[in-house]
Amino acid sequence: MGAKIYVGGLPYSTTEQQLSDLFAAHGSVASARIITDKFTGQSRGFGFVEMSSDAEAQAAVAALNGTQLGGRTLTVNEARPQEPRSGGGGRGGFGGGRG
């Protein structure tokens, strides 16, 4: 298992292939994924890249964090584990009722 990297500040037109190519200069890319809005399919401006080794991932982070892509500054760092999600908004007590 390689190291997963968070990439923020991506131009909305960036493709997964372009993201993979950007990181391939720093090592072997196992996967590159751009996160999209589930309703519109539009890029959300960030994604994740998985490198084959921790050393390659660290080299990519050091080389690419703070660089420009398509006029936007990239934020590149080690991805943190996804936080468990709560059930969502909702209304507390379903209250109401007559007294």
C-alpha positions in Angstrom: 0.0 0.0 0.0 1.3 3.4 -0.9 0.9 6.8 0.5 -2.3 8.9 -0.2 -1.9 12.6 -0.9 -4.5 15.3 -0.7 -4.3 17.9 -3.5 -6.4 21.1 -3.1 -6.7 24.2 -5.2 -7.1 22.4 -8.5 -8.5 24.3 -11.4 -12.0 23.0 -12.1 -11.0 21.9 -15.6 -8.2 19.6 -14.4 -8.7 15.9 -15.4 -7.6 12.8 -13.5 -5.1 12.1 -16.3 -3.5 15.6 -15.9 -3.3 15.1 -12.1 -1.7 11.7 -12.6 0.8 13.2 -15.1 1.7 16.0 -12.7 2.6 13.5 -9.9 4.3 10.9 -12.3 7.3 13.2 -12.5 8.0 12.4 -8.8 7.4 8.7 -8.8 5.0 5.9 -9.7 1.3 6.9 -9.4 -1.0 4.1 -8.3 -4.2 6.2 -8.7 -5.4 9.8 -9.2 -8.9 10.8 -8.4 -10.6 14.2 -8.6 -13.6 14.6 -6.3 -16.8 15.8 -8.1 -20.1 17.1 -6.9 -22.5 14.2 -6.7 -25.4 16.2 -8.3 -23.7 18.2 -11.0 -20.6 16.1 -11.7 -18.6 19.4 -11.6 -15.1 19.1 -10.0 -15.0 20.3 -6.4 -11.4 21.6 -6.9 -9.6 18.9 -5.0 -8.5 15.3 -5.3 -6.3 12.5 -4.1 -3.3 10.8 -5.5 -1.9 7.5 -4.3 1.9 7.0 -4.8 3.5 3.6 -4.8 5.8 4.4 -1.9 6.0 6.8 1.1 9.3 8.1 -0.2 7.8 9.1 -3.6 4.8 10.6 -1.8 7.0 12.8 0.4 9.1 13.9 -2.6 5.9 14.8 -4.5 4.5 16.8 -1.5 7.8 18.7 -1.1 8.1 19.5 -4.8 4.4 20.4 -5.5 3.0 22.1 -2.4 2.6 25.8 -3.1 3.2 25.5 -6.9 0.8 26.9 -9.5 -1.4 25.0 -11.8 -3.7 26.8 -14.2 -3.3 30.0 -12.3 -4.2 28.5 -8.9 -1.9 27.6 -6.0 -1.9 24.0 -5.1 -2.1 22.7 -1.5 -0.4 19.3 -1.4 -0.1 17.3 1.8 -0.5 13.8 3.2 -4.1 12.8 3.3 -5.7 12.3 6.7 -8.1 9.4 7.3 -11.7 10.3 6.4 -13.7 11.4 9.4 -16.8 9.4 10.2 -19.9 11.3 9.1 -22.9 11.9 11.3 -26.4 11.2 10.1 -26.8 14.7 8.7 -28.9 17.7 9.6 -32.4 16.7 10.7 -34.4 18.1 13.5 -33.6 17.2 17.1 -36.7 15.9 18.8 -39.2 15.7 16.0 -41.2 17.8 18.4 -44.5 19.3 17.9 -47.5 17.6 19.2 -50.4 19.1 21.2 -50.5 19.4 24.9 
